[in-house]
Amino acid sequence: MKLINQDTFKAFGRKMEKYWTRVGQGFVNAGNNCIRFVSNPKKFVSDYKQKKREMINDIYVPLTHNPENLLEVNALKMYFPIKQGFFKRTVGYVKAVDGVTFNIKHGTTMGLVGESGCGKTTVGRTILRLYEKTGGEVLFDGQNINKISKKSLRVKRPQLQIVFQDPYSSLSPRLPVGEIIGEAVREHKIVSPDKYDDYITEIMEACGLREYHKDRYPHEFSGGQRQRICIARALALNPKFIVCDEPVSALDVSIQAQIINLLEDLQKKFGLTYLFISHDLSVVEHISDTVAVMYLGGIVEYAPTVKVFKNPKHPYTQALFSAIPVPDPEVKMKRIILEGSIPSPANPPKGCKFHTRCRECMEICKVNVPRNLEIEPGHFVACHLYDEGAIAENKKLVEKNSATETAPE
């Protein structure tokens, strides 16, 4: 939108000022940008920013960096605007990620699990600045990567890499494997030109590929081999942190085990830190040190892997983990069936987002958003069931509702 000071036309007289103001409200130039005449452009922009800030509720306490952590995410939000009308005005937001907080220590793996569409992939891409965040902050090795310039981000980029879900669509069909892996190496000058070929060969062999694979194209490989190429491409830049966005979901079980073992071997050898996104809970339990469970854009439970899988606290986590198959026909599964469907992230329910499907739902859940409570060391749960203050307030709400229902008309 182009803003023009309305006072510019005062010199032409009152009638001309009114005319240009009226015409300018709906004028659209060749660049498809709305031109709006305002009396005070600075105040207009300031009010607009304040209105947007209030709409997304971007309020958080800034983090203090802990040297043990490589990645620290604080109240991260990623809202996609919903635009309508001829002038494409923003009428709402799809809240794909809504106030996510966690940290990952050096050389460890955090698993991020949840149903499809809960915002797992968006979290990973927002951390890497493939999406520009709406709110919150991300500290990588103590530095807020959302405040650095694009030039500085380019220097930082080799340290932050991603392995995509579909290995075939993320590889260029027109480039041989050696060029796919080495293109970014040459661009970022990771090694000198005389060591380039040996370095690419070394990376390929570390990922289970052979030197003669350099001249082959992606369509000549199997699914597991293509995923190894994607891992080699990320590893070639000598990263500290890799987002693994469901790297084994498109592979069969036997190949999944090989890729998981490869990721673990590379982590030990190069000291890598992973954010492992998956919906396969068995894989997450095997590879992760900590686990975060997401529902509708927010984290409902976060703890070390052993604590989450042995003693899940949140009703959603309990329902999710009850779906894990047990390879024993004599063991009877006690499945927790969630009724209804996931609400829309464009119009999430008030209070706790899970209350529309929760079997433990209380009146307070329909009104207030639950706090993120540490119920035991390192085990965080966002649920009113473990908040004594919320339970006391719930009793008052129940009594108030009962009194209202029994009151004579």
Phi and psi in degrees as a GROMACS rama.xvg file:
@    title "Ramachandran Plot"
@    xaxis  label "Phi"
@    yaxis  label "Psi"
@TYPE xy
-96.0956  127.559  LYS-2
-105.312  130.81  LEU-3
-123.478  131.653  ILE-4
-65.2932  124.269  ASN-5
-63.9975  -27.4429  GLN-6
-66.3431  -14.4873  ASP-7
-58.1782  -31.1782  THR-8
-96.1005  4.62956  PHE-9
-65.1716  -29.4317  LYS-10
-66.8849  -18.5337  ALA-11
-88.1204  -1.60659  PHE-12
101.627  162.111  GLY-13
-64.2123  -40.1047  ARG-14
-66.0212  -45.2235  LYS-15
-66.7929  -33.5573  MET-16
-63.4437  -46.2314  GLU-17
-63.5317  -39.7272  LYS-18
-62.5225  -51.0363  TYR-19
-68.2776  -32.4851  TRP-20
-64.8996  -43.994  THR-21
-66.8842  -45.5928  ARG-22
-67.5427  -39.5492  VAL-23
-67.1018  -22.8946  GLY-24
-61.6667  -31.5357  GLN-25
-115.495  11.9208  GLY-26
-80.3572  136.211  PHE-27
-124.566  124.649  VAL-28
-84.4728  -178.678  ASN-29
-66.3688  -23.2495  ALA-30
-82.538  6.65193  GLY-31
66.1775  28.2773  ASN-32
-108.972  131.771  ASN-33
-71.348  135.62  CYS-34
-105.447  122.68  ILE-35
-121.855  134.111  ARG-36
-96.4585  121.256  PHE-37
-129.277  152.982  VAL-38
-76.0577  -27.8263  SER-39
-141.638  89.6776  ASN-40
-57.3126  -39.7653  PRO-41
-63.639  -43.5489  LYS-42
-67.2225  -36.8979  LYS-43
-61.6253  -46.9117  PHE-44
-65.4199  -41.8376  VAL-45
-61.9063  -44.5995  SER-46
-64.8413  -38.2125  ASP-47
-64.0473  -44.4879  TYR-48
-63.8172  -40.3648  LYS-49
-65.1441  -41.2604  GLN-50
-63.1982  -41.9301  LYS-51
-66.2304  -39.9192  LYS-52
-63.0032  -40.3311  ARG-53
-68.8084  -35.5236  GLU-54
-66.948  -40.551  MET-55
-90.4126  -8.74889  ILE-56
53.5793  53.898  ASN-57
-83.4389  74.2932  ASP-58
-124.336  124.621  ILE-59
-159.158  161.16  TYR-60
-91.4482  121.511  VAL-61
-57.0914  145.056  PRO-62
-75.9146  150.709  LEU-63
-107.394  120.667  THR-64
-63.6549  132.818  HIS-65
-103.319  118.897  ASN-66
-57.4343  -21.2565  PRO-67
-70.5711  -23.1444  GLU-68
-96.232  134.755  ASN-69
-85.2171  -41.0065  LEU-70
-124.504  131.574  LEU-71
-131.388  119.657  GLU-72
-113.02  128.576  VAL-73
-130.205  114.913  ASN-74
50.8724  41.8138  ALA-75
-69.2745  132.487  LEU-76
-130.541  137.875  LYS-77
-135.393  100.693  MET-78
-105.761  132.8  TYR-79
-101.529  123.058  PHE-80
-68.4949  143.1  PRO-81
-101.986  117.765  ILE-82
-114.171  139.106  LYS-83
-138.066  163.326  GLN-84
85.4007  172.622  GLY-85
-63.626  -37.1538  PHE-86
-91.9517  6.41571  PHE-87
53.6976  51.1451  LYS-88
-77.8274  145.038  ARG-89
-76.4398  118.914  THR-90
-109.396  -5.36839  VAL-91
177.056  -174.6  GLY-92
-138.42  144.207  TYR-93
-89.3376  112.185  VAL-94
-87.4525  77.9378  LYS-95
-66.3381  -41.1678  ALA-96
-129.75  125.991  VAL-97
-133.703  85.6391  ASP-98
79.0447  47.4125  GLY-99
-87.0861  132.898  VAL-100
-134.375  127.953  THR-101
-167.395  173.143  PHE-102
-144.097  155.224  ASN-103
-128.891  126.154  ILE-104
-78.6255  159.538  LYS-105
-56.6984  132.251  HIS-106
72.9557  16.1587  GLY-107
-117.438  174.631  THR-108
-125.229  129.914  THR-109
-110.076  126.324  MET-110
-89.8266  137.087  GLY-111
-120.008  112.809  LEU-112
-122.157  162.959  VAL-113
157.718  171.151  GLY-114
-68.0095  162.394  GLU-115
-61.6111  134.09  SER-116
89.2573  5.31722  GLY-117
-82.8217  -10.3167  CYS-118
109.51  12.9144  GLY-119
-62.1626  -52.196  LYS-120
-64.1875  -37.4228  THR-121
-62.8235  -36.5426  THR-122
-59.3769  -49.1644  VAL-123
-61.1682  -43.3654  GLY-124
-72.0836  -32.5115  ARG-125
-70.1692  -37.1934  THR-126
-59.8573  -39.7166  ILE-127
-83.1861  -0.178891  LEU-128
63.6536  28.6848  ARG-129
-74.6653  -27.3547  LEU-130
-115.564  141.621  TYR-131
-84.7655  121.939  GLU-132
-58.8209  156.474  LYS-133
-91.3256  -36.4663  THR-134
-158.528  172.102  GLY-135
86.5336  -167.478  GLY-136
-148.786  153.133  GLU-137
-129.926  118.268  VAL-138
-103.779  122.159  LEU-139
-112.673  112.483  PHE-140
56.2708  37.9551  ASP-141
87.0116  -4.80131  GLY-142
-109.868  131.711  GLN-143
-75.0931  104.225  ASN-144
-74.4649  -12.2359  ILE-145
-83.3003  -10.7623  ASN-146
-103.142  -5.17826  LYS-147
-85.3069  155.448  ILE-148
-72.3727  166.938  SER-149
-64.1139  -33.3457  LYS-150
-66.5254  -43.2127  LYS-151
-69.1482  -34.7485  SER-152
-64.6836  -36.4118  LEU-153
-62.1752  -37.2582  ARG-154
-69.4848  -34.729  VAL-155
-80.0705  -22.7688  LYS-156
-54.1031  -40.9682  ARG-157
-57.5113  -26.2716  PRO-158
-78.0006  -15.3365  GLN-159
-120.765  109.072  LEU-160
-126.865  168.699  GLN-161
-140.661  143.575  ILE-162
-113.12  117.615  VAL-163
-80.9234  165.471  PHE-164
-67.8879  -48.7551  GLN-165
-98.7059  106.885  ASP-166
-67.3334  -27.5629  PRO-167
-74.2302  -46.4711  TYR-168
-73.546  -17.5313  SER-169
-91.9155  1.33798  SER-170
-113.317  136.14  LEU-171
-70.9693  124.527  SER-172
-72.6557  -10.4278  PRO-173
-96.9685  -5.41758  ARG-174
-112.862  141.382  LEU-175
-69.8015  161.319  PRO-176
-59.8355  -40.2593  VAL-177
-59.5855  -37.8761  GLY-178
-74.8402  -35.7669  GLU-179
-60.5291  -45.4188  ILE-180
-73.6742  -36.6829  ILE-181
-91.0963  -11.1177  GLY-182
-58.3137  -50.5244  GLU-183
-71.1373  -30.376  ALA-184
-61.3778  -43.2091  VAL-185
-70.2164  -38.2875  ARG-186
-66.1746  -41.6122  GLU-187
-92.3412  0.529027  HIS-188
55.634  52.0539  LYS-189
-67.7595  -39.6269  ILE-190
-132.083  164.479  VAL-191
-72.4536  155.132  SER-192
-56.2426  -34.5652  PRO-193
-72.0649  -19.203  ASP-194
-103.126  3.12019  LYS-195
-60.0525  -53.3141  TYR-196
-62.4633  -43.6743  ASP-197
-64.8443  -36.9159  ASP-198
-66.0769  -43.9699  TYR-199
-63.2429  -41.3099  ILE-200
-62.0171  -42.4031  THR-201
-62.4161  -43.0359  GLU-202
-65.8058  -42.4595  ILE-203
-63.167  -42.2407  MET-204
-67.4843  -33.3627  GLU-205
-65.1275  -26.4729  ALA-206
-99.7363  12.2925  CYS-207
84.1722  19.0706  GLY-208
-107.796  166.341  LEU-209
-112.129  162.061  ARG-210
-62.9736  -35.3435  GLU-211
-71.7504  -8.41124  TYR-212
-74.3354  -12.0245  HIS-213
-57.259  -37.6813  LYS-214
-91.9347  2.53274  ASP-215
-91.8855  162.695  ARG-216
-106.244  158.353  TYR-217
-53.5003  -35.5472  PRO-218
-69.3121  -11.2231  HIS-219
-88.2021  1.0453  GLU-220
-112.698  158.92  PHE-221
-78.9386  173.38  SER-222
-60.9443  -42.4801  GLY-223
-65.6356  -39.6785  GLY-224
-67.3462  -37.1136  GLN-225
-64.4621  -36.9871  ARG-226
-68.8595  -32.7702  GLN-227
-63.7462  -36.4721  ARG-228
-63.9933  -42.5409  ILE-229
-62.402  -40.9904  CYS-230
-66.1232  -40.8446  ILE-231
-64.0553  -38.6067  ALA-232
-62.1774  -40.9646  ARG-233
-70.4437  -40.4281  ALA-234
-69.9088  -27.0557  LEU-235
-63.3706  -22.7255  ALA-236
-88.8401  7.36225  LEU-237
57.1203  57.0273  ASN-238
-80.2724  163.49  PRO-239
-98.9301  -30.9196  LYS-240
-134.548  133.071  PHE-241
-129.357  129.29  ILE-242
-88.8679  115.952  VAL-243
-98.6158  98.6549  CYS-244
-89.8189  88.4928  ASP-245
48.5911  58.2639  GLU-246
-70.6924  -14.2682  PRO-247
-118.46  4.28995  VAL-248
-67.8104  -25.9494  SER-249
-92.9825  7.25126  ALA-250
-113.761  157.265  LEU-251
-76.5082  169.282  ASP-252
-61.0987  -42.4732  VAL-253
-65.3317  -39.1339  SER-254
-72.5589  -33.2458  ILE-255
-56.0067  -45.8182  GLN-256
-61.1334  -39.6052  ALA-257
-65.0139  -42.6022  GLN-258
-67.8922  -40.4514  ILE-259
-62.921  -43.9233  ILE-260
-63.0817  -37.1982  ASN-261
-63.4626  -45.2295  LEU-262
-61.4439  -39.5678  LEU-263
-67.4316  -40.3921  GLU-264
-64.7031  -42.4218  ASP-265
-66.1994  -34.9473  LEU-266
-64.5599  -42.6562  GLN-267
-68.0755  -38.144  LYS-268
-74.2432  -41.0635  LYS-269
-110.152  0.249267  PHE-270
67.2843  38.7638  GLY-271
-77.9979  156.84  LEU-272
-119.336  131.402  THR-273
-116.877  143.843  TYR-274
-108.799  107.606  LEU-275
-101.184  107.774  PHE-276
-95.2185  127.272  ILE-277
-162.898  159.351  SER-278
-109.281  -1.24014  HIS-279
-89.2375  102.272  ASP-280
-68.1037  -31.97  LEU-281
-64.8923  -40.5071  SER-282
-66.435  -42.6774  VAL-283
-62.5846  -41.6442  VAL-284
-61.7224  -35.4653  GLU-285
-73.298  -41.55  HIS-286
-98.385  -21.244  ILE-287
-92.2883  148.424  SER-288
-92.8404  -37.222  ASP-289
-130.876  159.412  THR-290
-135.33  136.771  VAL-291
-119.483  131.656  ALA-292
-104.735  124.194  VAL-293
-106.129  145.07  MET-294
-145.407  120.422  TYR-295
51.5304  48.9136  LEU-296
88.246  -3.83216  GLY-297
-130.695  156.888  GLY-298
-90.0333  124.568  ILE-299
-98.5152  -22.2839  VAL-300
-153.802  139.174  GLU-301
-147.522  123.534  TYR-302
-168.066  170.345  ALA-303
-57.0971  149.396  PRO-304
-56.0677  -43.9379  THR-305
-61.0048  -43.3786  VAL-306
-65.9058  -41.2824  LYS-307
-67.2467  -43.7536  VAL-308
-78.1184  -30.3229  PHE-309
-84.7995  -31.6717  LYS-310
-144.289  69.2168  ASN-311
-66.7195  138.191  PRO-312
-103.781  -42.5128  LYS-313
-72.5867  139.158  HIS-314
-55.5049  -34.9224  PRO-315
-69.8871  -41.4131  TYR-316
-62.291  -41.2376  THR-317
-61.5065  -42.9426  GLN-318
-67.0105  -39.9067  ALA-319
-65.4509  -44.8159  LEU-320
-74.485  -21.5078  PHE-321
-69.2078  -14.5998  SER-322
-87.4417  -3.19241  ALA-323
-69.9581  121.345  ILE-324
-70.0462  141.984  PRO-325
-105.724  124.598  VAL-326
-76.1566  54.1197  PRO-327
-147.115  110.719  ASP-328
-65.026  -18.9547  PRO-329
-85.2849  -14.5651  GLU-330
-85.784  124.369  VAL-331
-87.3998  126.03  LYS-332
-80.254  136.352  MET-333
-105.178  82.9333  LYS-334
-76.8235  140.887  ARG-335
-103.673  112.582  ILE-336
-90.3796  123.5  ILE-337
-89.9427  122.741  LEU-338
-85.6097  150.856  GLU-339
82.3144  -179.67  GLY-340
-115.329  166.598  SER-341
-67.5546  129.792  ILE-342
-61.5185  162.129  PRO-343
-74.6243  134.283  SER-344
-67.3104  -14.3597  PRO-345
-79.0233  -21.1875  ALA-346
-143.966  66.8028  ASN-347
-68.3282  152.003  PRO-348
-67.3133  155.574  PRO-349
-71.966  160.893  LYS-350
70.3749  -139.93  GLY-351
-72.0354  129.109  CYS-352
-66.9993  -19.6326  LYS-353
-92.5234  -3.36382  PHE-354
-65.6951  -22.5435  HIS-355
-71.6868  -15.2414  THR-356
-125.581  1.54413  ARG-357
-84.655  134.151  CYS-358
-80.7375  -11.9595  ARG-359
-106.418  18.8915  GLU-360
-61.1173  134.161  CYS-361
-115.785  171.687  MET-362
-64.2432  -35.5392  GLU-363
-65.7289  -27.4229  ILE-364
-66.004  -27.2357  CYS-365
-82.1964  -8.69763  LYS-366
-115.84  -50.8238  VAL-367
-107.405  144.424  ASN-368
-77.7081  128.699  VAL-369
-68.3702  146.338  PRO-370
-79.0889  156.553  ARG-371
-86.9344  102.972  ASN-372
-102.491  141.731  LEU-373
-95.3465  96.8847  GLU-374
-80.536  -20.8982  ILE-375
-153.883  162.786  GLU-376
-51.6375  117.78  PRO-377
81.5635  -0.56741  GLY-378
-112.386  108.552  HIS-379
-109.401  135.994  PHE-380
-137.041  134.696  VAL-381
-102.083  84.3496  ALA-382
-154.569  139.034  CYS-383
-70.4532  -18.7585  HIS-384
-62.6469  -23.158  LEU-385
-109.783  12.7602  TYR-386
-112.294  108.357  ASP-387
-61.8911  -37.8967  GLU-388
-63.4498  -40.0087  GLY-389
-68.1368  -37.6381  ALA-390
-65.3659  -41.2101  ILE-391
-63.967  -40.7304  ALA-392
-68.0679  -31.711  GLU-393
-65.3533  -38.1663  ASN-394
-61.756  -39.3426  LYS-395
-65.4752  -39.8379  LYS-396
-64.7633  -41.4238  LEU-397
-63.5482  -43.9882  VAL-398
-63.8222  -39.9088  GLU-399
-65.1327  -43.2015  LYS-400
-67.1132  -36.7533  ASN-401
-66.6486  -40.44  SER-402
-65.2903  -36.5416  ALA-403
-67.7046  -39.7434  THR-404
-71.1534  -34.7539  GLU-405
-87.5044  -8.78312  THR-406
-65.8079  136.437  ALA-407
-67.1795  142.798  PRO-408
